[in-house]
Amino acid sequence: MEYLHLEVTNSITNNKSKRITSLSEDGIIKPIEIFHEFDRIIPWSENTLIDGHVFAVLLYALSRDKPLKIHGTVSRSALRNIEELQLVWCRWKPSIYKKIEIIPDKIYDTLKLSAEEKAISAFSGGMDSTFTALRHTKILPEKTRYPLRSALMVHGFDVDLYNHSDFEKLAKRVTPLLNDLNLDLRTIRTNSRELKFQDWEDTHGLELAACLHMYNEEFRFGLIGSSHSYDSLKFPWGSTPVTDPLISNHGFSIIYDGAGFSRNDKASIIKDFPIACQTLKVCWSGSDQSGNCGKCEKCVRTQLNFLAAGVTTPLPCFPHELDIQNINSINIEGPSKLKALKSISTYAKKNNIQGEWLKLLDARIATWQQPDVSVLTKRKKGGIIKRFIINILTCLGLSEPAKKIWRKIRRNLQKNT
């Protein structure tokens, strides 16, 4: 029988830790190597739990349909949760994921005793993570907060792996808020998304939780801001209140936080915190990955969230005031985007908010039609071709130069529009 093998190695350079997760298969010469570079030294020994590293690649292992041999120590509680996670994803996507046997070298049974309960939260600067940070430092009564002490930013997820300048600018951008909330900033740099060996829509929750897990010896809880509220959950999806709690072990719990609030609710609360309104970063399509372009669908929709919450002045986190004519060009890709826009309209009307922007939004919603299957197929083919080209460039060592050139082209285009 052929096996998939997982092994983690640790090294220290310039007073910083770096871990490499190696995935190799019997009969295949070249392994997949995923690195995680820390901004400080992280404790490591031969008995260090590598639960997070296993969670990070779990869906890839299920897609390979081979028993996974783990050359290291995992906790029994994580193994129990992995068993359930397999059942979830095999139900959600049975044609892609197959249940496999997990074979660790060593199983850790001892419960973790922590003198102080502390929490660390995933933090991108976006609406969800900003709300979670505020919620557990300013909003909730102290007796019901998670004891949030640190925020973790991952370089390689929202900001391209080799785009060092924009990541540094993003970290500088959010620092005033983190200082105000008395939160310590931690950073990890990883190539796990860049490698594209897994479907990001399926794995982003696992990969983010895995990064949080790497601080399990210091913290008791890892918080992930909810991407959907309880009344608008999306399945299958990479981060949900069904799966996120299962990315835990006996000593470190992943918390899907804030699902009792819609995106409009979060805007209504964030608007009362001026520093958060300055540091918010929601854009994913702008050429500058440290800020908001102000014109893409996500930027326009976020500004509409705040308008629906009663904000009457331009948000300082955007480069300019919203041009409401941009509402007419919002690309409603499918029912989920349509539902998000409808929720903004409903929320505004419930709060007696009026304005020309609301008329334009309702008109845009009314024009939506189910996308033609041929159009969707064309987009899918275009995405496949794009990924194919990127993979070739990566193999040739040209991935990053190509991305730098593309970012410069986008910046020039935006300056001229």
C-alpha positions in Angstrom: 0.0 0.0 0.0 1.2 3.5 -0.8 1.2 6.2 1.9 1.2 9.9 2.2 3.9 11.1 4.7 3.9 14.3 6.8 7.0 15.5 8.7 7.8 18.9 10.3 11.2 20.3 10.8 12.2 23.4 12.7 15.1 25.8 12.4 16.1 29.2 13.8 17.6 32.0 11.8 18.2 35.6 12.8 16.4 34.9 16.1 13.3 33.7 14.3 11.7 30.3 14.0 10.9 28.6 10.7 9.0 25.4 10.3 8.7 23.3 7.1 5.9 20.8 6.7 7.0 18.2 4.1 4.4 16.1 2.4 5.7 13.2 0.4 4.1 10.2 -1.3 5.4 6.7 -1.9 6.3 6.5 -5.5 6.6 10.3 -6.0 10.1 11.8 -5.8 9.4 15.5 -5.2 7.6 16.4 -1.9 5.4 19.4 -1.2 7.1 21.7 1.2 5.0 24.3 3.1 6.9 26.8 5.3 5.8 29.0 8.2 8.2 31.8 9.1 7.6 33.5 12.4 8.5 36.9 13.6 10.1 35.5 16.8 11.3 32.2 18.3 8.5 29.7 18.9 9.2 26.8 21.3 10.0 23.5 19.6 11.0 20.0 20.8 10.6 16.5 19.6 7.3 16.3 21.6 5.8 19.5 20.2 2.3 18.9 19.0 2.0 19.2 15.2 -1.8 19.2 15.2 -1.9 22.5 13.4 0.4 21.3 10.6 -1.9 18.3 10.1 -5.1 20.4 10.0 -3.4 22.7 7.4 -3.0 19.9 4.8 -5.9 17.6 5.8 -8.1 18.3 2.8 -5.2 17.7 0.5 -4.6 14.3 2.2 -8.3 13.5 1.7 -8.1 14.4 -2.0 -5.2 12.0 -2.4 -7.1 9.1 -0.9 -4.1 7.5 0.8 -3.4 6.7 4.4 -1.5 9.6 6.1 1.5 8.7 8.2 2.4 11.5 10.6 6.0 11.5 11.7 5.6 13.4 14.9 3.3 13.9 17.9 -0.4 14.7 17.7 -3.0 14.9 20.4 -5.8 12.3 20.8 -8.3 15.1 20.9 -7.2 16.4 17.6 -7.4 12.9 16.1 -11.0 12.7 17.3 -11.8 16.0 15.7 -10.0 15.0 12.5 -12.3 12.0 12.3 -15.3 14.2 12.4 -13.9 16.7 10.0 -13.3 14.0 7.5 -17.0 12.9 7.7 -18.1 16.5 7.2 -16.1 17.1 4.0 -16.7 13.7 2.6 -20.5 14.5 2.9 -20.1 17.9 1.4 -17.8 16.9 -1.5 -17.8 13.1 -1.9 -16.4 13.2 -5.4 -13.3 15.1 -4.2 -12.6 14.0 -0.6 -12.3 10.4 0.6 -12.0 9.2 4.2 -8.5 8.1 5.0 -6.6 6.4 7.9 -4.5 8.7 10.1 -1.4 7.0 11.4 0.7 9.1 13.9 4.1 8.1 15.3 3.0 9.3 18.8 -0.3 10.2 20.4 -0.3 12.7 23.3 -3.0 12.1 25.9 -2.0 14.5 28.8 -4.3 17.4 29.3 -2.8 20.9 29.1 -2.7 22.8 32.3 -2.6 26.6 31.8 -1.9 29.1 34.5 -3.4 31.9 32.5 -6.1 31.7 29.9 -5.2 33.9 26.9 -6.6 34.2 23.4 -5.1 35.1 20.1 -7.2 36.2 17.1 -6.7 36.0 13.4 -6.5 39.6 12.1 -6.5 40.9 8.5 -7.7 44.4 9.2 -11.1 43.5 7.6 -14.6 43.9 8.9 -14.9 40.5 10.5 -11.5 40.5 12.3 -11.8 44.1 13.3 -15.2 43.4 14.9 -13.8 40.4 16.8 -10.9 42.4 18.1 -13.3 45.2 19.3 -15.8 42.8 20.7 -13.3 41.1 23.0 -11.5 44.2 24.2 -14.2 47.0 24.2 -17.7 45.8 23.5 -18.5 42.7 25.6 -18.5 42.8 29.4 -15.2 41.6 30.7 -16.8 38.5 32.3 -18.0 37.2 28.9 -15.0 38.2 26.7 -12.3 35.8 25.6 -9.1 37.1 27.1 -7.7 38.5 23.9 -4.1 39.5 24.1 -2.6 39.2 20.6 -3.6 39.5 16.9 -2.0 37.4 14.2 -1.5 38.6 10.6 -0.6 36.0 8.0 1.6 37.2 5.1 0.8 35.0 2.1 -3.0 35.0 2.5 -4.5 38.4 1.7 -1.2 39.9 0.6 1.0 38.1 -1.9 3.8 36.1 -0.4 6.6 38.1 -2.0 4.9 41.5 -1.7 6.9 42.5 1.4 6.4 46.3 1.0 2.5 46.1 1.0 2.5 43.7 4.0 4.7 46.1 5.9 2.4 49.0 5.0 -0.6 46.9 6.1 0.9 46.1 9.4 1.7 49.8 9.9 -1.8 50.7 8.9 -3.5 48.6 11.5 -1.0 49.3 14.3 -2.9 52.3 15.7 -6.0 50.2 16.3 -4.0 47.3 17.9 -2.2 49.7 20.1 -5.5 51.3 21.2 -6.9 47.8 22.0 -3.6 46.9 23.8 -3.1 43.9 21.5 0.3 42.5 20.6 0.9 42.0 16.8 2.2 38.6 15.7 3.0 37.7 12.1 3.6 34.5 10.2 4.7 34.3 6.6 3.7 31.1 4.7 3.6 29.8 1.2 0.6 27.5 1.8 -1.8 29.5 -0.3 0.8 30.3 -3.0 1.5 26.6 -3.7 -2.2 26.2 -4.8 -2.1 22.5 -3.8 -5.6 22.8 -2.2 -8.9 24.5 -3.0 -8.6 27.8 -1.0 -12.4 28.1 -0.7 -12.4 24.8 1.1 -9.2 25.1 3.1 -8.9 28.8 4.2 -10.4 28.1 7.7 -8.2 25.1 8.2 -5.1 27.0 7.1 -5.8 30.0 9.2 -6.6 27.9 12.2 -3.4 26.0 11.6 -1.4 29.3 11.9 -3.2 30.0 15.2 -2.4 26.5 16.5 1.3 27.2 16.2 1.0 29.4 19.3 -0.9 26.7 21.2 1.8 26.5 24.0 1.2 30.2 24.9 -2.6 30.6 24.2 -5.7 28.7 25.1 -8.1 30.1 22.4 -7.8 31.1 18.8 -10.5 33.4 17.4 -11.6 33.5 13.8 -14.0 36.3 12.8 -17.2 34.9 11.3 -17.5 35.3 7.5 -21.3 34.6 7.7 -24.0 35.1 10.3 -26.1 32.3 11.6 -29.0 33.1 9.4 -26.9 33.2 6.2 -24.5 30.3 6.6 -22.9 28.9 3.4 -22.2 25.2 3.0 -19.8 23.9 1.9 -17.4 26.7 2.9 -13.9 26.8 4.5 -14.8 28.5 7.7 -18.1 27.8 9.4 -19.5 27.3 13.0 -19.8 23.6 12.0 -16.1 23.0 11.1 -14.1 25.7 12.9 -14.6 24.3 16.4 -13.4 20.9 15.1 -10.0 22.4 14.3 -9.2 22.2 18.0 -7.5 20.0 20.5 -7.7 19.6 24.3 -5.5 22.6 25.0 -6.3 25.0 22.2 -9.8 25.8 21.0 -10.7 27.5 17.7 -13.7 29.9 18.1 -15.9 31.0 15.2 -16.7 34.4 16.6 -19.4 37.0 15.8 -21.9 34.9 13.8 -24.7 36.5 15.8 -24.1 39.6 13.8 -24.6 40.4 10.1 -22.1 42.5 8.2 -24.5 45.4 8.5 -24.6 44.9 12.3 -20.8 44.9 12.4 -20.7 48.1 10.5 -23.2 49.7 12.9 -20.9 48.9 15.8 -17.5 49.6 14.1 -18.7 53.1 13.1 -18.6 54.2 16.7 -14.8 53.5 16.9 -12.9 56.2 14.9 -9.6 54.5 14.9 -11.2 51.3 13.5 -12.8 53.4 10.8 -9.4 54.7 9.8 -7.6 51.3 9.7 -10.3 49.1 8.1 -9.0 47.2 5.1 -11.5 45.2 3.1 -10.2 45.4 -0.5 -8.9 42.3 -2.3 -8.7 43.4 -5.9 -6.8 46.7 -5.7 -3.2 47.0 -6.9 -2.1 48.3 -3.5 -2.6 45.3 -1.2 -2.2 47.4 1.9 -5.3 49.6 1.4 -8.7 50.0 -0.2 -9.2 51.0 -3.9 -12.6 52.3 -3.1 -14.1 51.2 -6.4 -14.2 47.4 -6.5 -17.3 45.4 -5.5 -16.1 44.7 -2.0 -15.1 48.3 -1.3 -18.5 49.6 -2.7 -20.5 47.0 -0.8 -18.7 47.8 2.5 -19.4 51.5 2.1 -23.0 50.6 1.5 -23.0 48.6 4.8 -21.9 51.8 6.6 -24.5 53.9 4.8 -27.2 51.4 5.8 -25.9 51.8 9.4 -26.5 55.5 9.3 -23.0 56.8 8.5 -23.3 60.1 6.7 -19.7 61.1 6.3 -17.1 59.4 4.1 -15.1 56.7 5.8 -11.4 57.7 6.3 -10.2 54.2 5.4 -11.2 54.8 1.8 -9.2 57.0 -0.5 -12.2 59.1 -1.6 -15.9 59.5 -1.0 -18.2 56.8 -2.5 -19.3 57.6 -6.1 -22.8 56.2 -5.9 -22.8 55.6 -9.6 -20.4 52.7 -8.9 -23.5 50.9 -7.6 -24.6 50.5 -11.1 -21.5 48.5 -12.0 -21.5 46.1 -9.1 -21.0 42.6 -10.4 -23.6 40.4 -8.8 -21.9 37.0 -9.5 -24.6 34.8 -8.0 -27.4 34.4 -5.4 -25.1 34.9 -2.4 -24.0 38.4 -3.6 -27.6 39.2 -4.4 -28.6 38.2 -0.9 -25.9 40.4 0.6 -27.1 43.5 -1.4 -30.7 42.8 -0.5 -29.7 42.6 3.2 -28.2 46.1 2.9 -31.4 47.5 1.4 -33.5 45.8 4.1 -31.3 47.0 6.9 -31.4 50.6 5.7 -35.1 50.6 5.4 -35.6 49.0 8.8 -33.5 51.9 10.3 -35.4 54.5 8.3 -32.3 55.4 6.2 -33.1 57.0 2.9 -31.0 58.4 0.0 -30.3 58.4 -3.7 -27.8 55.5 -3.1 -30.6 53.3 -1.8 -32.7 53.9 -4.9 -29.7 53.0 -7.1 -29.1 49.9 -5.1 -32.7 48.7 -5.3 -32.6 49.4 -9.1 -29.4 47.4 -9.4 -30.9 44.5 -7.5 -34.0 44.6 -9.7 -31.9 44.1 -12.8 -30.2 40.9 -11.6 -30.7 37.8 -13.6 -29.4 34.3 -13.1 -26.0 34.1 -14.9 -26.0 32.2 -18.2 -24.4 28.7 -17.8 -22.2 29.4 -20.8 -20.9 32.6 -19.2 -20.1 30.8 -16.0 -18.3 28.0 -17.9 -16.3 30.6 -19.8 -15.2 32.3 -16.5 -14.3 28.9 -15.1 -12.2 28.1 -18.1 -10.5 31.5 -17.8 -9.7 30.7 -14.2 -8.2 27.3 -15.1 -6.1 28.9 -17.8 -4.9 31.6 -15.4 -3.9 29.0 -12.7 -2.2 26.9 -15.4 -0.1 29.9 -16.5 0.8 30.8 -12.9 1.8 27.2 -12.1 4.1 27.2 -15.2 5.7 30.5 -14.1 6.1 29.1 -10.6 7.9 26.0 -11.8 10.2 28.3 -13.9 10.8 30.5 -10.8 9.1 33.5 -12.5 5.9 33.6 -10.4 6.9 36.7 -8.3 8.4 38.7 -11.2 5.1 38.2 -13.1 3.1 39.3 -10.2 5.2 42.4 -9.7 4.7 43.4 -13.3 1.0 42.8 -13.1 0.7 45.0 -9.9 2.5 47.8 -11.7 0.2 47.5 -14.7 -2.9 47.6 -12.4 -1.6 50.7 -10.5 -1.0 52.6 -13.8 -4.5 51.7 -15.0 -6.0 52.9 -11.8 -4.1 56.1 -11.9 -5.4 56.8 -15.4 -9.1 56.1 -14.6 
